[in-house]
Amino acid sequence: MSEKNGETRRRPEPPSEIEAQSQPRQKKRKRSGESVEVGQALRAAYERTVSESIPPEMLDLLGKLG
């Protein structure tokens, strides 16, 4: 319970086991071909970025900081 402006409020009770069983379950959505393609494109972009070498100018700046 929490009090706000003199009012007492209760948290809603979770549904009982019978109520929970009577509610329809949500179906898991399958990935569409488009979202699979987007995922593959993101993975490819990440792999390209990780495999890039660090430019000498950046290494020089990092060396000056350390």
N, C-alpha and C positions, 0 to 999 in steps of 0.2 A: 504494500500500500504506500501511496505517496500523498502528501498533502500539498495543495496548491490553492492559495486564496481561501483557506478555510474549508475547502472541499476535500473529501476523501475519495480517492479513486482506487479501484482494484484492477489488477491485470486480468485480461480475459483468460478464462480457464481453457486448457487445451481440450480438443474434442475427445469424447470418450472413445473407448475401443470400438463400440458399435457404430458411433457416428463416423469414425475414421474409416471403417470398413465399407460404409454405405456411400462414401464419396468416391467419384470416379478417379482413377489414377491417371496421371499425366503420362502421355506417351513420349518416349524419347524421339527426337527428330533425327532423321538420317541426314548426313551432310549432302548437300546438293553438289553436283559436279563443279559448279562455279566456286563454292567455298573451298573445295579440295584444290582447285587451280590456284586460288589466292594463297592458300597455305604453302603450296609448293613454290610459288613465286617468292614468298617471304623467306622461306628456308634458303632458296638459292641466293637471294640478295644478302642474307646474313653470312652465308658461307663465303661469298665473294669479298665481303667487307672484312671478315676475320682473316682471310688469306692475303689481304693487301699488305704490302710492306709499309713501314713508317717512313715518311719523307725525311731526308737528312736535316732539313730546317727544323722540323719538330724535335728530332733527336738532339739537335744543338740547343734548342730552347730548354728542353728537359734537363740537359747536362748543366746548363747555367743555374737551374733551380736547385740542383742537388749538390 
